[in-house]
């Protein structure tokens, strides 16, 4: 989740000021949010219009009699958006933890201490962060089947995963949004800041058919500084994603995995009514991937470090979008 505080993009959930804030006194609802004055680029207006048309068509099918079964709903409208997830491979991103601003160099060369990714023998043993109950024990969620293969979210183990994640962070396409390019210590600080606290943000490796290929952050959006910038509800759950493997970008995989992980969150967290994300409004492939994964555009919000598209997937609309 891109930071909602200047110091809290990637490690927002780890700071001492991450209280329930705006969300503590609110009662969960099902739909409406505050209306914001939107100033969207023309390409986004067209993109969101396409998504609205697709959603209206599906909603109409859900209430009107029809001869064909529900699973024949045409989803082709979302395919181009999924396919658009490409060069950056980054979705719902954060900025560096407090005290590291200015140290990341998005276009810097990969430092010499960055190891190559493992090619074999990857262990699926999960590291269980302390206090993981805030997210209903992500380590126990287990694998889920997707059209791309068996996918598993594994909480990060520093010793095992740091070299690979640091390598991904030094990819210029990733560094543009995550701003964590640089020595391994920078990535390590970012990960430890989440692992050392109460489990409100859990960094994970995304493992597809036994191969680590993406990095995720699952976090309690209602306990994050993001809650100061939108009408948060109790147990709102946020998602950040980067596709680490270059060959996995630009072919719709981001949208496929986002939908699978969102479904997994809703299955495993019965108290969660909504999943949220806040990709940079400039990151068109990321916004497109969320739309293709059943998220709706809720608002354009000004965060301390970026202008973001607030994307929401509602439990109540799960079978319609």
C-alpha positions, 0 to 999 in steps of 0.5 A: 500500500503506498504510504499514506504518511510521508514516512509510511508507504511500505512500512506504514503499518509499523509506525507508532502513530498507526492507530485506529484513528478515523475508523475506530468510531465508524460502523461497517457499512456496505457501500457508500463513501464520501464523495471527492472532487475528481480530476482524472486524466482522460485515459482514466476516465475512459478506463473507468467508464469501460469498467462501469459499463461492464459492472452495469451489464453484470448487475443487470444480468444478476437481476433479470431473467435469462436463459443462459446460466450465470457463469456465462457472463461475458468478462471480455471487457476486463481482459484488455485491462488485465493485459495492460499490467506490464512494465512496472509490475507494481500495484498498490505501493508504499514509500520507504519507512521513516528515516530512509527518505532520500536514500533510495535511488530509483535509477541506481544500479543494482548494488554488488551485494544483491544475490541472484534469485534462487533457481531451485530448492525453494522451501514452502515453510512459512515464517509466522510473524508475531501477533499475526492474529490481526490478519487472521494468521496469513501463514495458515491461509494455505494455497489457492488454485488460479488459472495460472497455477497453484498460488501461495502467500508465504510470510517473509523469512528475512534470511531466506527471502531478503536477497530476492526481494532486494533484487526486485526492489532494484529493478528500475520499473519497481523502484520508480514506485516503491523507492526502495532501490539500494543496498540490502539493508534498506530492504531489510529495514523495510521488512523488519519494520513490519515483522517486528510489530503486532502483525497489522502488516504482513509482508509475503512472497507470492509463490506460483507453482513452487516458484517465488515470483511476486512480493505482497503486503497484506495490511489492516487498512483501518489501522493504517495512516491511510484511514485518515484519507478515506472513510475507513471501516473496521477490518478493511484489508489492504493489498500491495503487490509487485510482480518481481519476475519480468517475464510475468509482467504484461500478460494479465497475471497481475489481475489474475493473482489480485482476484485470487488473493482478494478472494482468499482474504474474503474467505479467510477474514469473515470480519472483512467487508472490503479490500482496498488499495491505493495505487499511484494514479500515474500507474495506469497498468496497476489501476487497470489490473485492479479493475480487471480483478473486480475492484471498483474505482472509489475516489482520487485521493491526495496522500502525502507522497502521491495522488492515488486511485482508491480501489475497493472490492466489496464483499457484497459485490463479490459475485457481480464483479 
